[in-house]
């Protein structure tokens, strides 16, 4: 394999390893390696550019989120000509859901390239999806729309986007529970409290009550995750009624 002459510097071994790793993920050679390195730079490293601006993956994540949404929207528009705006929006939300992006990041093992001062075992699941979006943003900045579209097609659409399966995919059990309770005119309440267990990370516990009955309990490292987990358990417990 012929490497671009500007890839190697005083840290040529380190840059060379990164170049090989990112090329394997992309399926093509990057032109501006520094952009991709920024896509894997966690804010904990506390790097700044020559103008004093923070250097990390968050701005590329913002860009990648927009590019991913645009390219998936185009695909759905072409593939589902009978779909109205509401249907297409719902399907796009399922494809670019946080859960799905985290799965994509894990499948590509992107975390192995992340530079951070925080042990990787301390990261939550969202780091995988965040870095995936940052990578999409880096591709756009380095190679433009066509390469970005090609990467998303090869890495997202072909292996993961099945319209019929996605139609039945639930992206938020909490939304389903709330919608059902509102339709049935049932009162519901998420009682959230801090879990004082012995875990290294702080946990939150949730009791989901419908009417005057607790129908599900769950715990997680955030209130949002605990509520979603409790909602999922409630959904399966009440599935014969929710239908």
C-alpha beads as a LAMMPS data file, in Angstrom:
LAMMPS data file: protein, C-alpha beads

243 atoms
242 bonds

1 atom types
1 bond types

-500.0 500.0 xlo xhi
-500.0 500.0 ylo yhi
-500.0 500.0 zlo zhi

Masses

1 110.0

Atoms # bond

1 1 1 0.000 0.000 0.000
2 1 1 1.364 3.449 -0.921
3 1 1 0.950 6.034 1.832
4 1 1 0.610 9.763 1.123
5 1 1 3.943 11.453 1.807
6 1 1 2.436 13.921 4.307
7 1 1 1.100 11.193 6.593
8 1 1 4.296 10.632 8.522
9 1 1 6.025 13.071 10.854
10 1 1 8.022 12.743 14.057
11 1 1 5.303 10.439 15.362
12 1 1 5.251 8.391 12.159
13 1 1 4.715 5.050 13.870
14 1 1 1.688 6.313 15.793
15 1 1 0.271 8.135 12.768
16 1 1 0.922 5.110 10.591
17 1 1 -1.066 2.863 12.931
18 1 1 -3.926 5.375 12.970
19 1 1 -3.805 5.662 9.166
20 1 1 -4.071 1.897 8.750
21 1 1 -6.879 1.658 11.300
22 1 1 -8.963 4.458 9.833
23 1 1 -8.394 3.291 6.240
24 1 1 -9.702 -0.161 7.180
25 1 1 -12.846 1.406 8.653
26 1 1 -13.430 3.847 5.794
27 1 1 -12.716 1.550 2.873
28 1 1 -10.695 4.349 1.193
29 1 1 -7.605 6.422 1.964
30 1 1 -8.043 9.634 3.939
31 1 1 -6.433 12.767 2.543
32 1 1 -6.327 14.944 5.659
33 1 1 -5.474 12.641 8.521
34 1 1 -5.718 15.404 11.150
35 1 1 -9.459 15.755 10.541
36 1 1 -9.995 12.086 11.346
37 1 1 -7.758 12.286 14.403
38 1 1 -9.961 15.125 15.687
39 1 1 -13.029 12.892 15.173
40 1 1 -11.620 10.561 17.835
41 1 1 -10.387 13.228 20.251
42 1 1 -12.331 13.339 23.526
43 1 1 -12.730 16.672 25.321
44 1 1 -10.924 15.258 28.371
45 1 1 -7.639 15.569 26.464
46 1 1 -8.176 19.348 26.626
47 1 1 -6.373 20.200 23.392
48 1 1 -6.687 23.588 21.685
49 1 1 -5.844 24.818 18.202
50 1 1 -3.512 27.747 17.443
51 1 1 -6.399 30.184 18.027
52 1 1 -7.212 28.749 21.436
53 1 1 -10.379 26.947 20.307
54 1 1 -11.122 23.559 21.915
55 1 1 -10.196 20.553 19.779
56 1 1 -12.421 17.485 20.162
57 1 1 -14.964 15.492 18.181
58 1 1 -18.074 17.436 19.218
59 1 1 -18.220 19.897 16.299
60 1 1 -17.657 17.079 13.812
61 1 1 -20.374 15.113 15.612
62 1 1 -22.791 17.999 14.965
63 1 1 -21.858 18.030 11.268
64 1 1 -22.025 14.259 10.945
65 1 1 -25.483 14.169 12.493
66 1 1 -26.736 16.543 9.780
67 1 1 -25.043 14.632 6.959
68 1 1 -26.345 11.299 8.191
69 1 1 -29.906 12.641 8.407
70 1 1 -29.705 14.136 4.905
71 1 1 -28.349 10.993 3.244
72 1 1 -30.780 8.667 5.024
73 1 1 -33.649 11.022 4.077
74 1 1 -32.614 10.881 0.424
75 1 1 -32.462 7.077 0.521
76 1 1 -35.911 6.755 2.085
77 1 1 -37.370 9.313 -0.327
78 1 1 -36.139 7.231 -3.286
79 1 1 -36.886 3.799 -1.834
80 1 1 -40.377 4.459 -0.431
81 1 1 -42.211 6.595 -3.007
82 1 1 -45.559 5.885 -1.329
83 1 1 -44.397 7.092 2.099
84 1 1 -45.814 10.387 3.336
85 1 1 -43.841 12.921 5.382
86 1 1 -44.860 11.433 8.729
87 1 1 -43.904 7.899 7.690
88 1 1 -40.538 8.974 6.274
89 1 1 -39.739 11.005 9.395
90 1 1 -40.562 8.064 11.652
91 1 1 -38.424 5.668 9.595
92 1 1 -35.489 8.072 9.554
93 1 1 -35.745 8.431 13.334
94 1 1 -35.485 4.662 13.705
95 1 1 -32.370 4.466 11.521
96 1 1 -30.545 7.352 13.221
97 1 1 -31.757 6.614 16.752
98 1 1 -29.142 6.877 19.480
99 1 1 -29.441 3.150 20.161
100 1 1 -28.827 2.302 16.506
101 1 1 -25.867 4.681 16.171
102 1 1 -24.313 3.166 19.284
103 1 1 -24.635 -0.265 17.693
104 1 1 -22.935 1.003 14.530
105 1 1 -20.060 2.478 16.516
106 1 1 -19.618 -0.750 18.459
107 1 1 -19.711 -2.917 15.333
108 1 1 -16.939 -0.809 13.802
109 1 1 -15.027 -0.858 17.121
110 1 1 -14.467 2.906 16.831
111 1 1 -13.621 3.287 20.501
112 1 1 -10.254 1.616 19.912
113 1 1 -9.124 4.822 18.146
114 1 1 -10.476 7.282 20.739
115 1 1 -7.867 9.446 22.474
116 1 1 -8.957 10.262 26.019
117 1 1 -7.693 10.828 29.539
118 1 1 -10.711 8.955 30.867
119 1 1 -10.483 5.139 30.983
120 1 1 -12.600 3.766 28.154
121 1 1 -14.337 1.433 30.590
122 1 1 -15.879 4.533 32.223
123 1 1 -17.623 5.728 29.063
124 1 1 -21.357 5.207 28.589
125 1 1 -22.813 3.640 25.450
126 1 1 -23.344 6.996 23.732
127 1 1 -19.621 7.430 23.071
128 1 1 -19.939 4.861 20.272
129 1 1 -22.683 6.755 18.437
130 1 1 -21.092 10.142 19.071
131 1 1 -17.810 9.077 17.502
132 1 1 -19.626 7.467 14.578
133 1 1 -21.326 10.791 13.811
134 1 1 -18.002 12.617 14.195
135 1 1 -16.435 10.191 11.719
136 1 1 -19.196 10.949 9.197
137 1 1 -18.489 14.656 9.679
138 1 1 -14.773 14.084 9.112
139 1 1 -15.436 12.198 5.885
140 1 1 -17.519 15.088 4.598
141 1 1 -14.824 17.619 5.488
142 1 1 -12.086 15.506 3.928
143 1 1 -13.738 14.040 0.836
144 1 1 -17.093 15.734 0.340
145 1 1 -20.661 14.543 -0.102
146 1 1 -20.102 11.632 -2.513
147 1 1 -17.625 9.835 -0.271
148 1 1 -19.833 10.536 2.736
149 1 1 -22.830 9.047 0.947
150 1 1 -20.802 6.017 -0.136
151 1 1 -19.625 5.343 3.430
152 1 1 -23.154 5.598 4.866
153 1 1 -24.517 3.391 2.100
154 1 1 -21.860 0.704 2.669
155 1 1 -21.751 0.864 6.473
156 1 1 -25.341 1.734 7.389
157 1 1 -27.886 1.252 4.612
158 1 1 -26.760 -2.063 3.084
159 1 1 -26.136 -3.983 6.345
160 1 1 -28.802 -2.430 8.570
161 1 1 -31.666 -0.781 6.690
162 1 1 -34.505 -3.221 6.054
163 1 1 -37.732 -1.251 5.572
164 1 1 -40.090 -4.058 6.657
165 1 1 -38.114 -4.809 9.836
166 1 1 -37.801 -1.123 10.686
167 1 1 -41.569 -0.648 10.465
168 1 1 -41.932 -2.877 13.516
169 1 1 -38.941 -1.494 15.429
170 1 1 -39.685 0.409 18.639
171 1 1 -37.373 3.365 19.267
172 1 1 -38.952 4.599 22.518
173 1 1 -40.925 2.381 24.869
174 1 1 -41.568 5.383 27.089
175 1 1 -43.354 7.151 24.230
176 1 1 -45.463 4.034 23.617
177 1 1 -46.448 3.792 27.275
178 1 1 -47.332 7.487 27.525
179 1 1 -49.353 7.378 24.296
180 1 1 -51.255 4.293 25.472
181 1 1 -51.968 5.793 28.904
182 1 1 -53.265 8.996 27.325
183 1 1 -55.535 7.079 24.942
184 1 1 -56.867 4.933 27.794
185 1 1 -57.160 7.982 30.098
186 1 1 -54.941 6.270 32.657
187 1 1 -52.781 8.248 35.085
188 1 1 -49.082 7.367 35.027
189 1 1 -46.052 8.404 37.022
190 1 1 -42.297 7.834 36.831
191 1 1 -40.980 7.955 40.390
192 1 1 -37.238 8.567 39.991
193 1 1 -34.781 8.508 42.852
194 1 1 -31.026 8.158 43.269
195 1 1 -29.896 4.612 43.900
196 1 1 -27.437 4.466 46.798
197 1 1 -26.043 1.042 45.954
198 1 1 -22.396 0.008 45.893
199 1 1 -21.810 0.587 42.178
200 1 1 -18.803 2.676 41.169
201 1 1 -21.026 4.886 39.006
202 1 1 -24.110 6.615 40.420
203 1 1 -27.346 4.872 39.465
204 1 1 -30.959 5.985 39.351
205 1 1 -33.931 3.789 40.104
206 1 1 -37.420 4.165 38.668
207 1 1 -40.828 2.899 39.645
208 1 1 -43.396 3.229 36.870
209 1 1 -46.936 3.412 38.170
210 1 1 -50.060 3.217 36.021
211 1 1 -53.184 4.063 37.948
212 1 1 -52.338 3.196 41.539
213 1 1 -50.252 0.148 40.670
214 1 1 -46.485 -0.133 40.191
215 1 1 -46.114 -2.068 36.915
216 1 1 -42.334 -1.964 36.429
217 1 1 -39.046 -1.076 38.109
218 1 1 -35.592 -0.449 36.634
219 1 1 -32.229 1.133 37.364
220 1 1 -29.527 2.665 35.156
221 1 1 -26.744 5.263 35.144
222 1 1 -29.112 8.053 34.055
223 1 1 -32.737 8.974 34.728
224 1 1 -33.557 8.794 31.023
225 1 1 -32.137 5.284 30.653
226 1 1 -33.867 4.077 33.810
227 1 1 -37.227 5.426 32.622
228 1 1 -36.801 3.814 29.196
229 1 1 -35.816 0.488 30.759
230 1 1 -38.826 0.560 33.092
231 1 1 -41.071 1.475 30.156
232 1 1 -39.785 -1.481 28.141
233 1 1 -40.531 -3.863 31.008
234 1 1 -43.982 -2.344 31.396
235 1 1 -44.637 -2.698 27.666
236 1 1 -43.937 -6.430 27.692
237 1 1 -45.893 -6.890 30.906
238 1 1 -48.923 -5.146 29.339
239 1 1 -48.364 -6.201 25.744
240 1 1 -51.638 -8.119 25.461
241 1 1 -53.514 -4.901 26.321
242 1 1 -51.335 -2.412 24.482
243 1 1 -51.338 -4.543 21.353

Bonds

1 1 1 2
2 1 2 3
3 1 3 4
4 1 4 5
5 1 5 6
6 1 6 7
7 1 7 8
8 1 8 9
9 1 9 10
10 1 10 11
11 1 11 12
12 1 12 13
13 1 13 14
14 1 14 15
15 1 15 16
16 1 16 17
17 1 17 18
18 1 18 19
19 1 19 20
20 1 20 21
21 1 21 22
22 1 22 23
23 1 23 24
24 1 24 25
25 1 25 26
26 1 26 27
27 1 27 28
28 1 28 29
29 1 29 30
30 1 30 31
31 1 31 32
32 1 32 33
33 1 33 34
34 1 34 35
35 1 35 36
36 1 36 37
37 1 37 38
38 1 38 39
39 1 39 40
40 1 40 41
41 1 41 42
42 1 42 43
43 1 43 44
44 1 44 45
45 1 45 46
46 1 46 47
47 1 47 48
48 1 48 49
49 1 49 50
50 1 50 51
51 1 51 52
52 1 52 53
53 1 53 54
54 1 54 55
55 1 55 56
56 1 56 57
57 1 57 58
58 1 58 59
59 1 59 60
60 1 60 61
61 1 61 62
62 1 62 63
63 1 63 64
64 1 64 65
65 1 65 66
66 1 66 67
67 1 67 68
68 1 68 69
69 1 69 70
70 1 70 71
71 1 71 72
72 1 72 73
73 1 73 74
74 1 74 75
75 1 75 76
76 1 76 77
77 1 77 78
78 1 78 79
79 1 79 80
80 1 80 81
81 1 81 82
82 1 82 83
83 1 83 84
84 1 84 85
85 1 85 86
86 1 86 87
87 1 87 88
88 1 88 89
89 1 89 90
90 1 90 91
91 1 91 92
92 1 92 93
93 1 93 94
94 1 94 95
95 1 95 96
96 1 96 97
97 1 97 98
98 1 98 99
99 1 99 100
100 1 100 101
101 1 101 102
102 1 102 103
103 1 103 104
104 1 104 105
105 1 105 106
106 1 106 107
107 1 107 108
108 1 108 109
109 1 109 110
110 1 110 111
111 1 111 112
112 1 112 113
113 1 113 114
114 1 114 115
115 1 115 116
116 1 116 117
117 1 117 118
118 1 118 119
119 1 119 120
120 1 120 121
121 1 121 122
122 1 122 123
123 1 123 124
124 1 124 125
125 1 125 126
126 1 126 127
127 1 127 128
128 1 128 129
129 1 129 130
130 1 130 131
131 1 131 132
132 1 132 133
133 1 133 134
134 1 134 135
135 1 135 136
136 1 136 137
137 1 137 138
138 1 138 139
139 1 139 140
140 1 140 141
141 1 141 142
142 1 142 143
143 1 143 144
144 1 144 145
145 1 145 146
146 1 146 147
147 1 147 148
148 1 148 149
149 1 149 150
150 1 150 151
151 1 151 152
152 1 152 153
153 1 153 154
154 1 154 155
155 1 155 156
156 1 156 157
157 1 157 158
158 1 158 159
159 1 159 160
160 1 160 161
161 1 161 162
162 1 162 163
163 1 163 164
164 1 164 165
165 1 165 166
166 1 166 167
167 1 167 168
168 1 168 169
169 1 169 170
170 1 170 171
171 1 171 172
172 1 172 173
173 1 173 174
174 1 174 175
175 1 175 176
176 1 176 177
177 1 177 178
178 1 178 179
179 1 179 180
180 1 180 181
181 1 181 182
182 1 182 183
183 1 183 184
184 1 184 185
185 1 185 186
186 1 186 187
187 1 187 188
188 1 188 189
189 1 189 190
190 1 190 191
191 1 191 192
192 1 192 193
193 1 193 194
194 1 194 195
195 1 195 196
196 1 196 197
197 1 197 198
198 1 198 199
199 1 199 200
200 1 200 201
201 1 201 202
202 1 202 203
203 1 203 204
204 1 204 205
205 1 205 206
206 1 206 207
207 1 207 208
208 1 208 209
209 1 209 210
210 1 210 211
211 1 211 212
212 1 212 213
213 1 213 214
214 1 214 215
215 1 215 216
216 1 216 217
217 1 217 218
218 1 218 219
219 1 219 220
220 1 220 221
221 1 221 222
222 1 222 223
223 1 223 224
224 1 224 225
225 1 225 226
226 1 226 227
227 1 227 228
228 1 228 229
229 1 229 230
230 1 230 231
231 1 231 232
232 1 232 233
233 1 233 234
234 1 234 235
235 1 235 236
236 1 236 237
237 1 237 238
238 1 238 239
239 1 239 240
240 1 240 241
241 1 241 242
242 1 242 243
